[in-house]
């Protein structure tokens, strides 16, 4: 139970959730992830 709570707590942070959503379609490099959000540039 504690592990699920930790995972859900991490995904509550918007940037982490965004990264997980990006990776649903397959692996990306760090550069691809960093370049995908205008607020990170």
mmCIF entry with sequence, helices, sheets and N, C-alpha, C, O atoms, coordinates in Angstrom:
data_MODEL
# 
_entry.id   MODEL 
# 
_entity.id                         1 
_entity.type                       polymer 
_entity.pdbx_number_of_molecules   1 
# 
_entity_poly.entity_id                      1 
_entity_poly.type                           'polypeptide(L)' 
_entity_poly.nstd_linkage                   no 
_entity_poly.nstd_monomer                   no 
_entity_poly.pdbx_seq_one_letter_code       
;(UNK)(UNK)(UNK)(UNK)(UNK)(UNK)(UNK)(UNK)(UNK)(UNK)(UNK)(UNK)(UNK)(UNK)(UNK)(UNK)
(UNK)(UNK)(UNK)(UNK)(UNK)(UNK)(UNK)(UNK)(UNK)(UNK)(UNK)(UNK)(UNK)(UNK)(UNK)(UNK)
(UNK)(UNK)(UNK)(UNK)(UNK)(UNK)(UNK)(UNK)(UNK)
;
_entity_poly.pdbx_seq_one_letter_code_can   XXXXXXXXXXXXXXXXXXXXXXXXXXXXXXXXXXXXXXXXX 
_entity_poly.pdbx_strand_id                 A 
# 
loop_
_entity_poly_seq.entity_id 
_entity_poly_seq.num 
_entity_poly_seq.mon_id 
_entity_poly_seq.hetero 
1 1  UNK n 
1 2  UNK n 
1 3  UNK n 
1 4  UNK n 
1 5  UNK n 
1 6  UNK n 
1 7  UNK n 
1 8  UNK n 
1 9  UNK n 
1 10 UNK n 
1 11 UNK n 
1 12 UNK n 
1 13 UNK n 
1 14 UNK n 
1 15 UNK n 
1 16 UNK n 
1 17 UNK n 
1 18 UNK n 
1 19 UNK n 
1 20 UNK n 
1 21 UNK n 
1 22 UNK n 
1 23 UNK n 
1 24 UNK n 
1 25 UNK n 
1 26 UNK n 
1 27 UNK n 
1 28 UNK n 
1 29 UNK n 
1 30 UNK n 
1 31 UNK n 
1 32 UNK n 
1 33 UNK n 
1 34 UNK n 
1 35 UNK n 
1 36 UNK n 
1 37 UNK n 
1 38 UNK n 
1 39 UNK n 
1 40 UNK n 
1 41 UNK n 
# 
_struct_asym.id          A 
_struct_asym.entity_id   1 
# 
loop_
_struct_conf.conf_type_id 
_struct_conf.id 
_struct_conf.pdbx_PDB_helix_id 
_struct_conf.beg_label_comp_id 
_struct_conf.beg_label_asym_id 
_struct_conf.beg_label_seq_id 
_struct_conf.pdbx_beg_PDB_ins_code 
_struct_conf.end_label_comp_id 
_struct_conf.end_label_asym_id 
_struct_conf.end_label_seq_id 
_struct_conf.pdbx_end_PDB_ins_code 
_struct_conf.beg_auth_comp_id 
_struct_conf.beg_auth_asym_id 
_struct_conf.beg_auth_seq_id 
_struct_conf.end_auth_comp_id 
_struct_conf.end_auth_asym_id 
_struct_conf.end_auth_seq_id 
_struct_conf.pdbx_PDB_helix_class 
_struct_conf.details 
_struct_conf.pdbx_PDB_helix_length 
HELX_P HELX_P1 AA1 UNK A 2  ? UNK A 11 ? UNK A 2  UNK A 11 1 ? 10 
HELX_P HELX_P2 AA2 UNK A 14 ? UNK A 23 ? UNK A 14 UNK A 23 1 ? 10 
HELX_P HELX_P3 AA3 UNK A 30 ? UNK A 35 ? UNK A 30 UNK A 35 1 ? 6  
HELX_P HELX_P4 AA4 UNK A 38 ? UNK A 40 ? UNK A 38 UNK A 40 5 ? 3  
# 
_struct_conf_type.id          HELX_P 
_struct_conf_type.criteria    ? 
_struct_conf_type.reference   ? 
# 
loop_
_atom_site.group_PDB 
_atom_site.id 
_atom_site.type_symbol 
_atom_site.label_atom_id 
_atom_site.label_alt_id 
_atom_site.label_comp_id 
_atom_site.label_asym_id 
_atom_site.label_entity_id 
_atom_site.label_seq_id 
_atom_site.pdbx_PDB_ins_code 
_atom_site.Cartn_x 
_atom_site.Cartn_y 
_atom_site.Cartn_z 
_atom_site.occupancy 
_atom_site.B_iso_or_equiv 
_atom_site.pdbx_formal_charge 
_atom_site.auth_seq_id 
_atom_site.auth_comp_id 
_atom_site.auth_asym_id 
_atom_site.auth_atom_id 
_atom_site.pdbx_PDB_model_num 
ATOM 1   N N  . UNK A 1 1  ? 0.824  -1.208 0.000   1.00 0.00 ? 1  UNK A N  1 
ATOM 2   C CA . UNK A 1 1  ? 0.000  0.000  0.000   1.00 0.00 ? 1  UNK A CA 1 
ATOM 3   C C  . UNK A 1 1  ? 0.860  1.261  0.000   1.00 0.00 ? 1  UNK A C  1 
ATOM 4   O O  . UNK A 1 1  ? 0.567  2.216  -0.719  1.00 0.00 ? 1  UNK A O  1 
ATOM 5   N N  . UNK A 1 2  ? 1.897  1.263  0.788   1.00 0.00 ? 2  UNK A N  1 
ATOM 6   C CA . UNK A 1 2  ? 2.778  2.422  0.887   1.00 0.00 ? 2  UNK A CA 1 
ATOM 7   C C  . UNK A 1 2  ? 3.429  2.750  -0.454  1.00 0.00 ? 2  UNK A C  1 
ATOM 8   O O  . UNK A 1 2  ? 3.598  3.920  -0.797  1.00 0.00 ? 2  UNK A O  1 
ATOM 9   N N  . UNK A 1 3  ? 3.792  1.720  -1.207  1.00 0.00 ? 3  UNK A N  1 
ATOM 10  C CA . UNK A 1 3  ? 4.420  1.933  -2.514  1.00 0.00 ? 3  UNK A CA 1 
ATOM 11  C C  . UNK A 1 3  ? 3.450  2.616  -3.475  1.00 0.00 ? 3  UNK A C  1 
ATOM 12  O O  . UNK A 1 3  ? 3.847  3.506  -4.227  1.00 0.00 ? 3  UNK A O  1 
ATOM 13  N N  . UNK A 1 4  ? 2.188  2.207  -3.456  1.00 0.00 ? 4  UNK A N  1 
ATOM 14  C CA . UNK A 1 4  ? 1.182  2.842  -4.320  1.00 0.00 ? 4  UNK A CA 1 
ATOM 15  C C  . UNK A 1 4  ? 0.977  4.302  -3.944  1.00 0.00 ? 4  UNK A C  1 
ATOM 16  O O  . UNK A 1 4  ? 0.831  5.160  -4.815  1.00 0.00 ? 4  UNK A O  1 
ATOM 17  N N  . UNK A 1 5  ? 0.966  4.575  -2.670  1.00 0.00 ? 5  UNK A N  1 
ATOM 18  C CA . UNK A 1 5  ? 0.792  5.957  -2.216  1.00 0.00 ? 5  UNK A CA 1 
ATOM 19  C C  . UNK A 1 5  ? 1.973  6.814  -2.650  1.00 0.00 ? 5  UNK A C  1 
ATOM 20  O O  . UNK A 1 5  ? 1.798  7.963  -3.056  1.00 0.00 ? 5  UNK A O  1 
ATOM 21  N N  . UNK A 1 6  ? 3.170  6.256  -2.565  1.00 0.00 ? 6  UNK A N  1 
ATOM 22  C CA . UNK A 1 6  ? 4.368  6.981  -2.997  1.00 0.00 ? 6  UNK A CA 1 
ATOM 23  C C  . UNK A 1 6  ? 4.300  7.286  -4.489  1.00 0.00 ? 6  UNK A C  1 
ATOM 24  O O  . UNK A 1 6  ? 4.603  8.400  -4.916  1.00 0.00 ? 6  UNK A O  1 
ATOM 25  N N  . UNK A 1 7  ? 3.904  6.294  -5.277  1.00 0.00 ? 7  UNK A N  1 
ATOM 26  C CA . UNK A 1 7  ? 3.787  6.481  -6.722  1.00 0.00 ? 7  UNK A CA 1 
ATOM 27  C C  . UNK A 1 7  ? 2.753  7.544  -7.056  1.00 0.00 ? 7  UNK A C  1 
ATOM 28  O O  . UNK A 1 7  ? 3.017  8.436  -7.862  1.00 0.00 ? 7  UNK A O  1 
ATOM 29  N N  . UNK A 1 8  ? 1.598  7.458  -6.453  1.00 0.00 ? 8  UNK A N  1 
ATOM 30  C CA . UNK A 1 8  ? 0.540  8.431  -6.727  1.00 0.00 ? 8  UNK A CA 1 
ATOM 31  C C  . UNK A 1 8  ? 0.929  9.826  -6.256  1.00 0.00 ? 8  UNK A C  1 
ATOM 32  O O  . UNK A 1 8  ? 0.590  10.817 -6.902  1.00 0.00 ? 8  UNK A O  1 
ATOM 33  N N  . UNK A 1 9  ? 1.629  9.907  -5.150  1.00 0.00 ? 9  UNK A N  1 
ATOM 34  C CA . UNK A 1 9  ? 2.091  11.216 -4.666  1.00 0.00 ? 9  UNK A CA 1 
ATOM 35  C C  . UNK A 1 9  ? 3.074  11.833 -5.645  1.00 0.00 ? 9  UNK A C  1 
ATOM 36  O O  . UNK A 1 9  ? 3.038  13.038 -5.893  1.00 0.00 ? 9  UNK A O  1 
ATOM 37  N N  . UNK A 1 10 ? 3.954  11.009 -6.201  1.00 0.00 ? 10 UNK A N  1 
ATOM 38  C CA . UNK A 1 10 ? 4.922  11.514 -7.180  1.00 0.00 ? 10 UNK A CA 1 
ATOM 39  C C  . UNK A 1 10 ? 4.213  12.009 -8.427  1.00 0.00 ? 10 UNK A C  1 
ATOM 40  O O  . UNK A 1 10 ? 4.594  13.033 -8.994  1.00 0.00 ? 10 UNK A O  1 
ATOM 41  N N  . UNK A 1 11 ? 3.183  11.293 -8.859  1.00 0.00 ? 11 UNK A N  1 
ATOM 42  C CA . UNK A 1 11 ? 2.467  11.687 -10.076 1.00 0.00 ? 11 UNK A CA 1 
ATOM 43  C C  . UNK A 1 11 ? 1.557  12.895 -9.859  1.00 0.00 ? 11 UNK A C  1 
ATOM 44  O O  . UNK A 1 11 ? 1.066  13.482 -10.823 1.00 0.00 ? 11 UNK A O  1 
ATOM 45  N N  . UNK A 1 12 ? 1.333  13.262 -8.618  1.00 0.00 ? 12 UNK A N  1 
ATOM 46  C CA . UNK A 1 12 ? 0.531  14.448 -8.339  1.00 0.00 ? 12 UNK A CA 1 
ATOM 47  C C  . UNK A 1 12 ? 1.282  15.721 -8.726  1.00 0.00 ? 12 UNK A C  1 
ATOM 48  O O  . UNK A 1 12 ? 0.672  16.773 -8.917  1.00 0.00 ? 12 UNK A O  1 
ATOM 49  N N  . UNK A 1 13 ? 2.602  15.622 -8.840  1.00 0.00 ? 13 UNK A N  1 
ATOM 50  C CA . UNK A 1 13 ? 3.423  16.769 -9.248  1.00 0.00 ? 13 UNK A CA 1 
ATOM 51  C C  . UNK A 1 13 ? 3.295  16.912 -10.766 1.00 0.00 ? 13 UNK A C  1 
ATOM 52  O O  . UNK A 1 13 ? 3.622  15.971 -11.489 1.00 0.00 ? 13 UNK A O  1 
ATOM 53  N N  . UNK A 1 14 ? 2.836  18.045 -11.265 1.00 0.00 ? 14 UNK A N  1 
ATOM 54  C CA . UNK A 1 14 ? 2.513  18.198 -12.694 1.00 0.00 ? 14 UNK A CA 1 
ATOM 55  C C  . UNK A 1 14 ? 3.646  17.865 -13.662 1.00 0.00 ? 14 UNK A C  1 
ATOM 56  O O  . UNK A 1 14 ? 3.395  17.259 -14.703 1.00 0.00 ? 14 UNK A O  1 
ATOM 57  N N  . UNK A 1 15 ? 4.868  18.238 -13.353 1.00 0.00 ? 15 UNK A N  1 
ATOM 58  C CA . UNK A 1 15 ? 5.976  17.954 -14.274 1.00 0.00 ? 15 UNK A CA 1 
ATOM 59  C C  . UNK A 1 15 ? 6.237  16.462 -14.389 1.00 0.00 ? 15 UNK A C  1 
ATOM 60  O O  . UNK A 1 15 ? 6.501  15.960 -15.481 1.00 0.00 ? 15 UNK A O  1 
ATOM 61  N N  . UNK A 1 16 ? 6.164  15.755 -13.279 1.00 0.00 ? 16 UNK A N  1 
ATOM 62  C CA . UNK A 1 16 ? 6.376  14.301 -13.315 1.00 0.00 ? 16 UNK A CA 1 
ATOM 63  C C  . UNK A 1 16 ? 5.275  13.609 -14.097 1.00 0.00 ? 16 UNK A C  1 
ATOM 64  O O  . UNK A 1 16 ? 5.544  12.700 -14.883 1.00 0.00 ? 16 UNK A O  1 
ATOM 65  N N  . UNK A 1 17 ? 4.050  14.030 -13.889 1.00 0.00 ? 17 UNK A N  1 
ATOM 66  C CA . UNK A 1 17 ? 2.936  13.449 -14.636 1.00 0.00 ? 17 UNK A CA 1 
ATOM 67  C C  . UNK A 1 17 ? 3.100  13.711 -16.124 1.00 0.00 ? 17 UNK A C  1 
ATOM 68  O O  . UNK A 1 17 ? 2.830  12.832 -16.942 1.00 0.00 ? 17 UNK A O  1 
ATOM 69  N N  . UNK A 1 18 ? 3.535  14.899 -16.480 1.00 0.00 ? 18 UNK A N  1 
ATOM 70  C CA . UNK A 1 18 ? 3.760  15.245 -17.885 1.00 0.00 ? 18 UNK A CA 1 
ATOM 71  C C  . UNK A 1 18 ? 4.804  14.315 -18.511 1.00 0.00 ? 18 UNK A C  1 
ATOM 72  O O  . UNK A 1 18 ? 4.630  13.844 -19.635 1.00 0.00 ? 18 UNK A O  1 
ATOM 73  N N  . UNK A 1 19 ? 5.887  14.056 -17.777 1.00 0.00 ? 19 UNK A N  1 
ATOM 74  C CA . UNK A 1 19 ? 6.936  13.171 -18.282 1.00 0.00 ? 19 UNK A CA 1 
ATOM 75  C C  . UNK A 1 19 ? 6.402  11.757 -18.475 1.00 0.00 ? 19 UNK A C  1 
ATOM 76  O O  . UNK A 1 19 ? 6.688  11.120 -19.488 1.00 0.00 ? 19 UNK A O  1 
ATOM 77  N N  . UNK A 1 20 ? 5.635  11.266 -17.521 1.00 0.00 ? 20 UNK A N  1 
ATOM 78  C CA . UNK A 1 20 ? 5.050  9.924  -17.656 1.00 0.00 ? 20 UNK A CA 1 
ATOM 79  C C  . UNK A 1 20 ? 4.147  9.869  -18.881 1.00 0.00 ? 20 UNK A C  1 
ATOM 80  O O  . UNK A 1 20 ? 4.177  8.890  -19.627 1.00 0.00 ? 20 UNK A O  1 
ATOM 81  N N  . UNK A 1 21 ? 3.355  10.896 -19.096 1.00 0.00 ? 21 UNK A N  1 
ATOM 82  C CA . UNK A 1 21 ? 2.480  10.929 -20.273 1.00 0.00 ? 21 UNK A CA 1 
ATOM 83  C C  . UNK A 1 21 ? 3.293  10.929 -21.566 1.00 0.00 ? 21 UNK A C  1 
ATOM 84  O O  . UNK A 1 21 ? 2.909  10.277 -22.537 1.00 0.00 ? 21 UNK A O  1 
ATOM 85  N N  . UNK A 1 22 ? 4.408  11.652 -21.586 1.00 0.00 ? 22 UNK A N  1 
ATOM 86  C CA . UNK A 1 22 ? 5.276  11.655 -22.771 1.00 0.00 ? 22 UNK A CA 1 
ATOM 87  C C  . UNK A 1 22 ? 5.829  10.260 -23.057 1.00 0.00 ? 22 UNK A C  1 
ATOM 88  O O  . UNK A 1 22 ? 5.941  9.853  -24.214 1.00 0.00 ? 22 UNK A O  1 
ATOM 89  N N  . UNK A 1 23 ? 6.168  9.543  -22.011 1.00 0.00 ? 23 UNK A N  1 
ATOM 90  C CA . UNK A 1 23 ? 6.823  8.246  -22.163 1.00 0.00 ? 23 UNK A CA 1 
ATOM 91  C C  . UNK A 1 23 ? 5.854  7.103  -22.435 1.00 0.00 ? 23 UNK A C  1 
ATOM 92  O O  . UNK A 1 23 ? 6.287  5.976  -22.675 1.00 0.00 ? 23 UNK A O  1 
ATOM 93  N N  . UNK A 1 24 ? 4.553  7.370  -22.403 1.00 0.00 ? 24 UNK A N  1 
ATOM 94  C CA . UNK A 1 24 ? 3.574  6.307  -22.682 1.00 0.00 ? 24 UNK A CA 1 
ATOM 95  C C  . UNK A 1 24 ? 3.736  5.735  -24.077 1.00 0.00 ? 24 UNK A C  1 
ATOM 96  O O  . UNK A 1 24 ? 3.497  4.547  -24.288 1.00 0.00 ? 24 UNK A O  1 
ATOM 97  N N  . UNK A 1 25 ? 4.132  6.551  -25.020 1.00 0.00 ? 25 UNK A N  1 
ATOM 98  C CA . UNK A 1 25 ? 4.257  6.096  -26.412 1.00 0.00 ? 25 UNK A CA 1 
ATOM 99  C C  . UNK A 1 25 ? 5.612  5.464  -26.721 1.00 0.00 ? 25 UNK A C  1 
ATOM 100 O O  . UNK A 1 25 ? 5.808  4.944  -27.819 1.00 0.00 ? 25 UNK A O  1 
ATOM 101 N N  . UNK A 1 26 ? 6.533  5.498  -25.791 1.00 0.00 ? 26 UNK A N  1 
ATOM 102 C CA . UNK A 1 26 ? 7.829  4.890  -26.011 1.00 0.00 ? 26 UNK A CA 1 
ATOM 103 C C  . UNK A 1 26 ? 8.936  5.712  -25.393 1.00 0.00 ? 26 UNK A C  1 
ATOM 104 O O  . UNK A 1 26 ? 8.703  6.812  -24.893 1.00 0.00 ? 26 UNK A O  1 
ATOM 105 N N  . UNK A 1 27 ? 10.144 5.173  -25.428 1.00 0.00 ? 27 UNK A N  1 
ATOM 106 C CA . UNK A 1 27 ? 11.271 5.870  -24.795 1.00 0.00 ? 27 UNK A CA 1 
ATOM 107 C C  . UNK A 1 27 ? 11.642 7.161  -25.517 1.00 0.00 ? 27 UNK A C  1 
ATOM 108 O O  . UNK A 1 27 ? 11.497 7.285  -26.733 1.00 0.00 ? 27 UNK A O  1 
ATOM 109 N N  . UNK A 1 28 ? 12.119 8.106  -24.735 1.00 0.00 ? 28 UNK A N  1 
ATOM 110 C CA . UNK A 1 28 ? 12.631 9.379  -25.245 1.00 0.00 ? 28 UNK A CA 1 
ATOM 111 C C  . UNK A 1 28 ? 13.950 9.686  -24.561 1.00 0.00 ? 28 UNK A C  1 
ATOM 112 O O  . UNK A 1 28 ? 14.192 9.249  -23.436 1.00 0.00 ? 28 UNK A O  1 
ATOM 113 N N  . UNK A 1 29 ? 14.786 10.425 -25.231 1.00 0.00 ? 29 UNK A N  1 
ATOM 114 C CA . UNK A 1 29 ? 16.018 10.878 -24.594 1.00 0.00 ? 29 UNK A CA 1 
ATOM 115 C C  . UNK A 1 29 ? 15.691 12.028 -23.640 1.00 0.00 ? 29 UNK A C  1 
ATOM 116 O O  . UNK A 1 29 ? 14.619 12.629 -23.707 1.00 0.00 ? 29 UNK A O  1 
ATOM 117 N N  . UNK A 1 30 ? 16.629 12.312 -22.765 1.00 0.00 ? 30 UNK A N  1 
ATOM 118 C CA . UNK A 1 30 ? 16.451 13.440 -21.848 1.00 0.00 ? 30 UNK A CA 1 
ATOM 119 C C  . UNK A 1 30 ? 16.273 14.734 -22.634 1.00 0.00 ? 30 UNK A C  1 
ATOM 120 O O  . UNK A 1 30 ? 15.456 15.578 -22.267 1.00 0.00 ? 30 UNK A O  1 
ATOM 121 N N  . UNK A 1 31 ? 17.028 14.890 -23.704 1.00 0.00 ? 31 UNK A N  1 
ATOM 122 C CA . UNK A 1 31 ? 16.908 16.089 -24.539 1.00 0.00 ? 31 UNK A CA 1 
ATOM 123 C C  . UNK A 1 31 ? 15.541 16.226 -25.168 1.00 0.00 ? 31 UNK A C  1 
ATOM 124 O O  . UNK A 1 31 ? 15.009 17.332 -25.265 1.00 0.00 ? 31 UNK A O  1 
ATOM 125 N N  . UNK A 1 32 ? 14.962 15.112 -25.599 1.00 0.00 ? 32 UNK A N  1 
ATOM 126 C CA . UNK A 1 32 ? 13.622 15.143 -26.187 1.00 0.00 ? 32 UNK A CA 1 
ATOM 127 C C  . UNK A 1 32 ? 12.581 15.535 -25.148 1.00 0.00 ? 32 UNK A C  1 
ATOM 128 O O  . UNK A 1 32 ? 11.664 16.305 -25.432 1.00 0.00 ? 32 UNK A O  1 
ATOM 129 N N  . UNK A 1 33 ? 12.732 14.998 -23.946 1.00 0.00 ? 33 UNK A N  1 
ATOM 130 C CA . UNK A 1 33 ? 11.795 15.347 -22.873 1.00 0.00 ? 33 UNK A CA 1 
ATOM 131 C C  . UNK A 1 33 ? 11.942 16.819 -22.511 1.00 0.00 ? 33 UNK A C  1 
ATOM 132 O O  . UNK A 1 33 ? 10.950 17.540 -22.401 1.00 0.00 ? 33 UNK A O  1 
ATOM 133 N N  . UNK A 1 34 ? 13.171 17.258 -22.329 1.00 0.00 ? 34 UNK A N  1 
ATOM 134 C CA . UNK A 1 34 ? 13.422 18.654 -21.944 1.00 0.00 ? 34 UNK A CA 1 
ATOM 135 C C  . UNK A 1 34 ? 12.947 19.627 -23.019 1.00 0.00 ? 34 UNK A C  1 
ATOM 136 O O  . UNK A 1 34 ? 12.468 20.713 -22.695 1.00 0.00 ? 34 UNK A O  1 
ATOM 137 N N  . UNK A 1 35 ? 13.071 19.259 -24.279 1.00 0.00 ? 35 UNK A N  1 
ATOM 138 C CA . UNK A 1 35 ? 12.672 20.134 -25.357 1.00 0.00 ? 35 UNK A CA 1 
ATOM 139 C C  . UNK A 1 35 ? 11.185 20.135 -25.667 1.00 0.00 ? 35 UNK A C  1 
ATOM 140 O O  . UNK A 1 35 ? 10.718 20.914 -26.498 1.00 0.00 ? 35 UNK A O  1 
ATOM 141 N N  . UNK A 1 36 ? 10.442 19.264 -25.000 1.00 0.00 ? 36 UNK A N  1 
ATOM 142 C CA . UNK A 1 36 ? 9.026  19.136 -25.325 1.00 0.00 ? 36 UNK A CA 1 
ATOM 143 C C  . UNK A 1 36 ? 8.130  20.117 -24.586 1.00 0.00 ? 36 UNK A C  1 
ATOM 144 O O  . UNK A 1 36 ? 6.971  20.290 -24.961 1.00 0.00 ? 36 UNK A O  1 
ATOM 145 N N  . UNK A 1 37 ? 8.635  20.754 -23.557 1.00 0.00 ? 37 UNK A N  1 
ATOM 146 C CA . UNK A 1 37 ? 7.819  21.684 -22.789 1.00 0.00 ? 37 UNK A CA 1 
ATOM 147 C C  . UNK A 1 37 ? 8.418  23.082 -22.840 1.00 0.00 ? 37 UNK A C  1 
ATOM 148 O O  . UNK A 1 37 ? 9.556  23.275 -22.414 1.00 0.00 ? 37 UNK A O  1 
ATOM 149 N N  . UNK A 1 38 ? 7.687  24.049 -23.346 1.00 0.00 ? 38 UNK A N  1 
ATOM 150 C CA . UNK A 1 38 ? 8.212  25.417 -23.446 1.00 0.00 ? 38 UNK A CA 1 
ATOM 151 C C  . UNK A 1 38 ? 8.621  26.003 -22.089 1.00 0.00 ? 38 UNK A C  1 
ATOM 152 O O  . UNK A 1 38 ? 9.514  26.848 -22.030 1.00 0.00 ? 38 UNK A O  1 
ATOM 153 N N  . UNK A 1 39 ? 7.986  25.570 -21.012 1.00 0.00 ? 39 UNK A N  1 
ATOM 154 C CA . UNK A 1 39 ? 8.311  26.139 -19.706 1.00 0.00 ? 39 UNK A CA 1 
ATOM 155 C C  . UNK A 1 39 ? 9.641  25.650 -19.170 1.00 0.00 ? 39 UNK A C  1 
ATOM 156 O O  . UNK A 1 39 ? 10.148 26.206 -18.196 1.00 0.00 ? 39 UNK A O  1 
ATOM 157 N N  . UNK A 1 40 ? 10.236 24.599 -19.794 1.00 0.00 ? 40 UNK A N  1 
ATOM 158 C CA . UNK A 1 40 ? 11.525 24.078 -19.340 1.00 0.00 ? 40 UNK A CA 1 
ATOM 159 C C  . UNK A 1 40 ? 12.685 24.654 -20.135 1.00 0.00 ? 40 UNK A C  1 
ATOM 160 O O  . UNK A 1 40 ? 13.840 24.411 -19.783 1.00 0.00 ? 40 UNK A O  1 
ATOM 161 N N  . UNK A 1 41 ? 12.420 25.402 -21.186 1.00 0.00 ? 41 UNK A N  1 
ATOM 162 C CA . UNK A 1 41 ? 13.493 25.932 -22.034 1.00 0.00 ? 41 UNK A CA 1 
ATOM 163 C C  . UNK A 1 41 ? 14.005 27.250 -21.505 1.00 0.00 ? 41 UNK A C  1 
ATOM 164 O O  . UNK A 1 41 ? 14.911 27.841 -22.094 1.00 0.00 ? 41 UNK A O  1 
# 
